[in-house]
Amino acid sequence: MTSADPTLSERSSRTCTFGSSVIMAHLEALGSRVQGALTKEDPEDVHQLRVASRRLRADLPIFKRCLPKEDLEQWKVSLKSLTTSLGLARDADVQILFLEDLLSSEAGRSMERGIRSLLDERRAHRSSLKQGVTEALGALSASGALEGLREACSQNLSIGTVKGAHYRSVTLRLTARRSIGKRLEGLLACEACVRREDAASEHHRMRIAVKKLRYTLEIFAPLFRGRSRAAIGALKRLQDLLGEMHDCDVWSELVPMFKVSLCTQEGLEDQIVADLNSFSSFITARRHTLYTELVRFWFGRNMRSVLRTLNARFKDALYLPLLSFNRIGVVSDVHGNPEALRAVMSDPKVKGVKLWVSAGDIVGLGPCPEEIVVKFREREVLSIAGNYDREVLSTDAGKWKGLKDPGKLSKRFTKSVLSKASIKYLRSLGKEMVLMIGDKRFLIVHGSPASDEEKLDPDIDPELVRSYLEGSSADVLISGHSHTPVKKEIDGRTYLNPGSVGRPGDGDPRASFALITVEPFDIELVRVPYDMAATAEAVRKQGLPELFAQQFIAGRSIDRLNDEASRFREMGALSRFELVREASQRYLGPDRHTESVLDLSFSLFDKLLPIHSLGEEDRLLLACCALLHDIGWSRPGPGHHQRSMDMVLNDMSLPFSSDEKAIVANTVRYHNSLPKKDHYGFQALLPMDRMRVLKLSALLRVADALDASHGSIVKHMEVMSGPSLIVIRCRSSGDSSEEVLGLSKKKDLFERVFKRKLKVEWVPQVGC
């Protein structure tokens, strides 16, 4: 196989298993007729050999994803060459059989000499074509096309799915719908020529279109378990009528040329010419009769019914059998969150679900868009495109770090990490989808039937929903976009919004989805917990802003998070400080060390104000860091500073904006460690905020070291600063050896950030 081979997952899909079995059957049919066509020159062998080659040529474009791309083009060329050669031979055979049958009739006997002369010429012509058929078969064998096809299909079948599983393959049914719909459009585009008797070339194109549609229907006939039999029969009759008309057109061109060639012969009998003229008149009359039958058949009730059925099944809606698809999982707005999608698809309630449908917004906002698209393809999720998917596709995949607009940042990041295959998949998705399962018609849109940006939330006007249901003729209207689950029954019809899998917007961060049972009809809205912290951490690892991580933890939109941040700022510093103190005590209880570090942090901040140049907001943040720096000790395991950071980031009770929370969390972390290049949380901060973290961490580290013994020995502090040295004189009430050791380890960041040496002098408190 070449480097352009399909991936293992593509080749092992149910579509490829089904397609390979179809191709193998047609290869077998072709091989069984080769000897008869070569040795016996049996017209039926030639005919069936040609049919098999045509069927193979019809197979290859449909299942091209399952075959090696570079080899495929050569195989198509080789098969086309054989089909062309066999076509010439088959046409000659048909002409010979027609003349032989005509001779046995009364009409034929009346022009016997002319027909026999024409028959002799056709037999000689057929004999001259034998070498071409032999050479074409030899060229096909030499090309290795048949062996290559057989090998590729055998490999696909060896790694494919179990027998019969193609009945439950949504991708295969989509392939069938797309392929049959395309061929149906080709046929319907020819309809105008049915009203014109003299449109010979258009009638021939219609014949080819009918044949392609019929072959495609026959390829997928096993999916429909006999329900396509009537359509195939009608198309066969239509193909035969058009084929016989084409034969008449060929005779109308061939006989005049034959008469011209006869005129060069000496002793040509007038009777032969007269017979050939009669034959031409016979052919003209025959074509008129066939055309009259074509018009009657095309506009007849049977053919109209077939066309309506094909149009409904393969252009309007995707029909899925109730037996295989009675249980449906409905998702929307996954937004690149694989943790949430895994929780949904592994939930015990989804047992028995054979079909997953999505109301769009597969990507955007979340950290792992590529993983979601791959999962959708693997699980054959039927999806439409949401507004965010569409906007991502229209975005340039340029630099995204540092962009202030969250929407632009998210879309540019998403586009930059999507593979070409995933972008192609997203581009293939439509804006709406209609499903027919049993007697239920489902319309799936992203926002509403009117716009993919209209939100149908729980407070939506029922009359608007009613108008959408009636206008779409849907029994069930499914949409997403609002990120809030809704189920409404209106006049026997249902509106369903499954909510958001990846980023709920109603304050409940659990993944939201819906389960539908078609018969007996039932809809259940489901919420599933998942590891929100893991998703948030994945966001941070990608270097995305903390605001993006917080929306997953909170189950709220970016807009709502920004509104909350505004509310926090309006609360006032004291109120916010007290909320943080309450959080600290929930984790640690009343803690003497925490209070000491808080007091020391305040003192250092105030006394070093000319050095650090931080503002009142930073003073509040430093106080909060002092209250929270040790909360990691409330949970087991090493690295309490890392746990403290994670707990700050994931605690939605803390009154911080996302940016403030990132600053506090990083400062808490670095009270006991130093920033490194691989610390993605720190690196994701804006340069200005990184400097704030360094300054706050430097102060917090010194404050923590000044109470290293947890004995609260510092009773008073004086600070003296110079251009190269800062001296802190501490009056202490006890042994300061632990504090001295702690400072030796923790003053490094202070000295680096403020570019001054730090010296601490210990003075025993008088009276101790």
N, C-alpha and C positions, 0 to 999 in steps of 0.2 A: 504494500500500500504506500501511497505517496504522503508527503507532509500535509497535503490538503485534505486528508481523510477526515470524515466526521469524527467527533469525539465518541468515546465509548458509550457515554450516556445517551447520545443521539442515536447511535446505531442499535442500542439495546431497547429503544423505546417501542411501545406497542405499534406505533405507526410503521416503524422500520421492519418489525417482525411481520406485520400484515403485508406490507409492500413487497418484502422479500419473498414471501410465500406466493404472491400473485406473479411476480416476475419469474420465479422458478417454474410455476405451472405453464407459463407462456413459453419459457425456454424448452420445456419438455414437449409442448405441442409443436414447436418449430422443429426440434430434432427428430420427431417421429415422422415427419413428412419429407425430409431431405432426400432420402433414397428413392422414394416414389417419384419425386419431381425430377430427379436426375436420370434414373434408369428406365422407368416405365413411361415417363412423360405423361403421367395421369393428370388430367385437368383438375381433378378434385384435390390431388396432392399439391399441385401448384397453387390452387386457390387457398387451401388451408395454410400452406407455408407463407403465402403473402399475408393472410389474416393474422397469423401468429407474429410475423415481423411488425405488422402495423400495431398490434396490441402491445408489443414490447416497446415500440416507439411512443405509444401513449402512456406507458407505465413510467418511463424514465423522468420526464419533467415533474410528475407528481411526487415521486419518491427520490428526487435528486439529493436531498439532504442525507439520505441513507447510503449514498454511494460515493466513492472517491471522485472528487471534482475533476481533477486533471484527466483521468481515464474516461470519465463520463462523456466528454465532448467527442472523443475519438470513437467511442462505442456508438454514439448517435449517428455519426457520419457513416460508419460501416453498415449499420442497419438500414439507413436511408438508401444507400447504394443498392442493397439487396432488394428493398421494397420497390424501387424504381424498375429494376430489371424484371422482377416478378410481375410488376404491374403491366409491363408491355406484353409479357407472355400470357398473363391472365386475360387481358383485353382481347388478344388474338384467339384464345380458346373460347371465350364467350361469343365472339363473332362467328367462329366456325360452328359452334353448337347451335347458334341462332339460325344460320343458313341451312344446316342439316335438318333442323326441325321444320323450317319453312318449306323445304323441298318435299316433305312428306305431307304437306297440306295442299288443299285444292288451289289456294291462292298462289302457292309457290310453284305448283306444276304449270301454271299459266305463264310463268316467266322463267322456265327451267334453264334455258341456255344461258341467260344472263347471270342467274344465280350460281350456276355451276362454274362459269368462268371466274366469277368473283370468289367462289369457294376455293378454287384451285390457287388463286392468287393469295388468299389468306393462309392456306396451308403452307405454301412456299414461304410466306412471310414468317409464320410460326416456326418453321424449321430453321430459319436463319437466326431466330432468337435463342435457340437452345444453347449455343456457345456462350451467349451473354449471361444466361442464368448460371451455367457451370462456372464461368469466371467470377461472377458475383459471389457465389457460394464459396469458391476457393479463396477469394479475397477476404470474405468474412472470417473464414477459418484461420487464415494467415494473420489477421489482425488480432486474434486472441480475444475478441469482444465477448463471445459467448462464454469462454472459459473464465474471463475476468468477471463477468456478471455473475456467473455461477459461484465463483469463489467468494465474491463480496456478499452475496445473498446467504451463502452457507455460513459465513462468519456471523452475520446478523442473526440468523436463526439459532446459532449455537449459543449466543449470549442473550437471546430475546426473552420475552415474557411467556407465561404459560399459554397453552392453546386455549383459544376462546376469549382471552382477556381483551382482545380488540373491541369486543362489544361494549366494554366499559371505558374505552379510551376517548376522552374528550378531544384530544389533539387530532386523533384520526378522524373523528366526525367533523371537526373543523376543516381538516384537509379535504374531506369529501365535499363538504358544503362549498368551500372555496373553489375546488376544481370543477364540480358540477355546475356551480353558479356561473363560472367563467365560460364554460362551454354552452350553457343555456343562453347567456347574453350573445354569444356568437351566432347562435341559431336565430334568435329573435331579431337580430340586426338584419337578417335576410328576408324578413317577412314581406317587405314591399314587393319583392320580385314575384311573389305568388300571384299577384294581380296582373302580371305582364307575361303573356305567352311567348313573346319573342326574346325574353331575357335569358338566353341560353347560358351565357357565362355566369350570370348571377345564380341561375338554377344549379349549376355545377358547384359553385361555392357553397350553396345551401346544402347540397348533398354531402360535401366534406364536413360542414358544421354539424349536420345530423349524425354523421358517422362518429365524429369525435365525442359528441355528447353521449351517444349510445355506448361507445367503448368505455367512457368514464363511468357511466352508470353501472355497467357490467362489472367494472373493477371493484366498485364499492357495494355491489348487490348483497354480499353476505352481511353487511351491517344492517340492512333493512329487512332481512328475513322474509323475502317474497313480496314486500310492498312495492318494489320497483318493477315488478314483472309486467304490469300493464303498460307502464311508460316505455319500457324497453321494447315491448311488442309493437306499440304504436310507432316508435321511432324506426323500428326495422321495416315496417310497412312504408313509412315515409321515405326511408332510404332506398328501398326497392323501386318505388315510383320515380324518384329523382334519378336513380341509376339507370333505369330503362329509358327515361327521357334523354339522359346523357348519351346512352348508346345510340339513340336515334340521331342526336346531334353529330356524333362521330361518323355515322353512316352518311349523313348529309354532306359532310366534308370529304369523306373518303371516296364515294362513288364518282363524283365529277373528276377527281384526280385519276381514278382508275380508267374512266372513259378516255381521258386525254392520253394515257399510256397505251390504251388499246388502239387508238387512231394511228399509231405509228406502225402497227402490224398490217402486213398484206393479207388480203383475203378476209378481212373482218366482215362478219355477217351483219346485215342490217338488223336481223332478229335479235342478236345479242344486245345491240344498242337500244333497241325498242324495249327489251326485257329490263335492262338497267334503268331506263326511264320509268318504266312501270314500278320497278322496285323503289325508286326514289319517291314516287307518288305514294306508294304503300307506306314508306317510312314517315312521310309527312303526315299522312292520315293517322298513323299509329301514334305519333308524338302528340297530335291534337287530342286524341282520345285519352292518352296518359295525362296530359296537362289538365283536361277537364276533370279527371279523377283526382289529380293532385289538389285542385281548388276545392272540390267537394270534400276531400278528406281533411285538408288543413283547417277549413272553417266548420267542419262537422263537430258534433257534440263530443265525440270521443276524444279527438285531438285537442279541442279547447279545454276539456276537463284535465287531460294530461298536462297541458301547459300551465293551467292554473295551479295544479298540485305541485309541479316542479318549481314554479315561481314562489309559491308559499313556503315550500320546504327548503329551498336552496338559495333564495334571495331575500326573503322577508325575515324568517325566523330560523333558528337552529332547533330542529326537532330532536329530542332525546327520549329514548324509551323509558317509560315509567318503571318497568321491571328492574332496570339497571341503575336508575337515577332517582329513586323515590326520596332519598335523604340528601339534603343539600346543606353545605356549610356556606354561610354568607359573610364575607369580610369586606372591609373598606378601610382606606386611609392607614395602610400599614406603615408608610413613611420610613422605610429603611430600618425597621426595628426587628431584627431576627429573633431576639429573646422573646418578644411578645408573640410573634408568629409561631414559634416552636411551642409555646405554652398552649396556644389555641389549637393547633393541629394535633397535639398529643393529649388533649383533655379527654377524660373518659367519656364525656357526653357525645363526642364526635364519632364514636364507634358506629360503624354502618354507613358513614357518609362516603358516598362514591363520587360526589361532585362538589368542587369548591368554585364559587363565583366571587368576583371582586368588583366593587363599584369604584375602583380607581384610586389614584394617588398612592401608587406602589412605592415611590421613592420620594426623596426630599425630606429635610429636617433631621432625619435619622442618620446614624453613623455608618450603616452597612448596606447601601442601596444595591450593590452588585450581588450580595448574598441573597437578597429578597428576590431579585429577578431570576436568579438561577433556581431558587426554590419554587417559584411560580411555574417555571418551565418544567421542572422535574415532576411537580405534582399536578401538572396539566390544569392549572387554575384558569378558569374562563374569566378574563378581565377586560374591562374597558380602560381607557386613559382618563385620568383626572386632570384638573386644571394645573396642578403642580407638576405632574408628569409632562404635560404639554409645555409648560414654561421651562422646565429643565432642558427639554430637547431644543428649545430655541435660544438657549444660553450658551455663550462661549465658555470653553473649558480653560479659562485663564487663571491667573493668580487670584486667590480668594482670601488669604490671610490678611487681616487688617481692615477688611471692608466693614464699614459701619452699619450698612443696611442688612439686617438679618436675612431677609428674603434673597437678596442678591448673593450674599455669602453662601447660603445654603444651596442655592441652585448651581452656583459655579463649582462649589466643592463636589456636589453630586455628579455633575457632568464630568468632572475631572477623574473620578474613580470608576465610572461605568465603562465596561468593555464595549468594543464595537458590536459584539453579538447582542449585548443587552440593550444598547441604543437602538439597534435594528428591531429588536423585539418590541420595545416601547413604541417605536414609530409604526409598528404594524397594528397597534390597538386602535379600535374605533372609539367614537364618543358615546355610543350607546349600543345595546345588544338586546335582542328579543329571543327568548327561549320558549319553546313549547314542550312541556313535560306532562304527559297524560292530557287532561283537558284544561290545564292551567297555562295561561299566557303570562310570562314574566317580562317586564321591561326594566332594564338595568341602565341607569344613568349615573352621573357623578353628583351633580347638584340637583337639577330638575330637568324635565324634558325641554324647558325653555333655555336654560343656560347651565353650564357646568360650574358656574360661580354663585348660583342662587342657593341659599341655605334653607332647607326645609327642617326647621328645628321643632322641638316639642310644642312651641306656642304658635305654630303656623296656622293660618286661617284654614279651617276644614274645607271651605268652599273652593279655595285654590287647589288643595289636594284633590278634591272631587273633580275639578275641571281637568286636571292632569290625568287622572285615572280614566275619565270618560274619553278624553281626546286621544289617548294611546290605545284604547280598547284592551287595556291590560287588566288581568285579574289581580296581579301583584305588581306594584311599582316599587322598585328598590333603588335607593340613592344613598350617598354618603355625604362628604364635604363638611357637614356641621359638626362632626366628631362627637355627636350626642345620640344615643340610641332612642329610637321612636318606633312605636307600632300603633297604627290607627286603622280601625275598621270603618269603612264608609260605604253604605249601600251594597253590602255584600262583596266589596273589593277591599284590598289591603294596601296600605302604604307602610313600607318598612325601611328604616335606617338602622343598620346594625351597629352604629357607633364606630369608633376608631379602634383598630387593633393596636396600632403602634403609638398613638399619641392622643388618648382620650381628652376631651375638652371640658368635661363636666365636673372636674375636681376629684373624680375617682380614677386613680392611675391604673387600675386593672384593665387588661385588654378586654375589649368589647366585641362581640360578634353575635350572629344569629344562626339558629338551626331551623330549617324548614322541612317538614314532612309533607309531601304532596298529597298522598292519599293514605289515611284520612288526613285532611288538610290541618296543619298546625304550625305555629311559629313560636319559637322560644328565644328570648333575648338572654344572652349568657355573659357573665363577667368572670374572667379568669385571672388570678394573681400570677405575676411573673417576676423575674429578678430585675426590677427597675434599676437597682444600683449598678447591675452589670451593664445595662444599656447606657446609663449615664457615664460609667467609666469608659465604655467604648467611644462615646462622644469625645471625652477628654483626650483619649489616646490619639484620636484623629486630629487633635489640635484645634477643635471647634470651641467657640465661646461657651462659658459656663451656663449662659442663658439657655443654650440648646439642651444641655444636660438637665437643667432644672425643670423643663417642661415635661419630661418623661417622669421624673420623680413626683411632680405635683399633679400631673394629669390635667394641666391647664395650658392654654395657648400662650404664645409669646406676648400677645397683646395683654392678656389678663395678668401675666407675670409682671409686665411693665406697669400696669395699673396698681398692682399690689406694692411694687417698689415705691411708687409715688405716695401711696398711703402710708408706708413705713416712714418716709421722709417727713410727712406731715404730723406724725405722732410725737415728735420731739425726742431729744437724746435721752432724757431720763426715763421715759416710758420704754423705749427700746432697750436701754440698759437693764431695766428691771425684768423684762421678758427673757433676756439672755441669762440673767442671774437665776431665774426660775428653771431654765433649761439646764444650766450647770448643776443645780442642786438635784434635779431629777436623776442625773447620772451619778453624781458623787455624794449627794447629801451635803450638809454643812462641812466645809473643808478649810482647815486653818491655812494650809499652804496656798490654796487658791486665793484666799483673801490677802495673804501677805504679798504674793506676786502682783495682785491687783494694785495694792497700795504702792509698792515699789515701782510699778510701771507708770502710775500717775506721776510720782515724784521725778522719775527720770525724764519723762516726756516734758513736764513743765520746766525743769531746771536746765534741760538741754535744748529748749526751743530755738535759740539762735543758731544752734548747730544743725539740727535736722530740718527746720523750716516746714514742718508738717502743720496741718490745720486742725480745727476743732473736730471735723468729721473723722480725721485720723486718730485723734485722741479717744473718741468713742470706740473706734474699731480696735485700738490697742487694748482698751479696757475689756472689750468683749473677748479678745484673744486671751487675755489673762484669765478670764473666767472659764474659758473653754479648752485651754491648752492641755489639760490633763484628763479630759473626759474619756480618753481612750483606755485609761486604767480600769474603767468600769466593765470592760469586756476582756476576755482572756486572749492570750497570745502575745508574741513578741512585737516590738515596734509600736509602743503605745502612741507615739507622735503621728505615725501613719494612720492608725485607727482614729485618732482624734480628728485628723483631717477629713477622713471619709465620713465620720459621723456628723461633722459640721456641714459637709456638702449635701448630705442626704436627709438632714433634719429640716422639714418644712415649717416647723414652729418658730424657727429663728427669723427675726424681723430684718432680713437683709435683702437687698436687691441681688440679682445673680452676680453682678460684678463685685459687690461688697462681700458676698459669700466666698467668692474665689479668693479675694484678698485675705480674708480672715482665715480660711482653710489653709492656704499656703503659709501664712504667718504662724499658725498653730503647728504646722508640720515642722517648720524650721526652727522652732524653739529648741529642738534636740537633734537637728541634722542641718546639713548645708545644701543649697541648691546645686543640681547637676544638670548637664546638658540633656540627659535622658528623662528628666522630670517633666513630662508633657504638660502637667497642670500649670507649672510655673512658666514654661515656654509659651503656653497659649495666651498668657497675659499680654496686654499692650505694654510697650516699653515703659511708659509712665507708671503703670500699675506694678510692674516688676520692681521698679525702684522703690515704690511705696512699701512693698512686701519686704524688701531688703532692709529698709530703715526700721520698720516696725519689728521685724524679726530680730534685728540687732539689739533693740531696746528690750524686747521680751526675753531674749536669751540672758542678758545681764541681770534682769529682774529675777528670773528663775534661778540663776546661779547664786544670787545674793540670799536666797533662801534654800540652798541646796540641802541643808540638814532638816528642812521642814520644821525648824524650831522657831521661826519668826524672831530671829535674834537681832535684826536691824531695827533700831528704835528711832534713829534719826539719820538723815543723809544730807551732806553738803557736797556741792559740785563746783569744781574750779576748772575752767577750760582755758587753754592757750592754743597757739597756732599748731603745736605738734603734740600736745599732751593734754589729756583730760584726767583729772584726779577726782575720785569719789571718796569722801571721808565718811565712814559709817561708824556710828556709835552702836556698839553691840552689847547684848546682855548675856553672852555665853561664848562657848568655844566656836571659833570661826574657821576651823581647819577644813571642814567640808566645803564651806563657801569659797575658801581660797582655792581649793582643788577644782571646784566647779567653774570658777571664773577663768582659771588657766585653760580650761577646755572650751569655754563658750564666748570669750571676749574677741575671738578672731574675726568674726563677722563684723562686730562693732568697729574694730580698728580698720578693717578693709573698707567699710562703707563710708565712715566719717573721716578716714585718712588721718587719724590721730592715735597715738598710743593711749591705752587705758591703764590707769593705776588705781588700785583701791587700797585705802588706808583704813585699818581697823583700830578704833579707839574704844576701850572698855567704857561702858556707861558708868558715870560716877554713882557710887552707892551700891554697885552690884558686887 
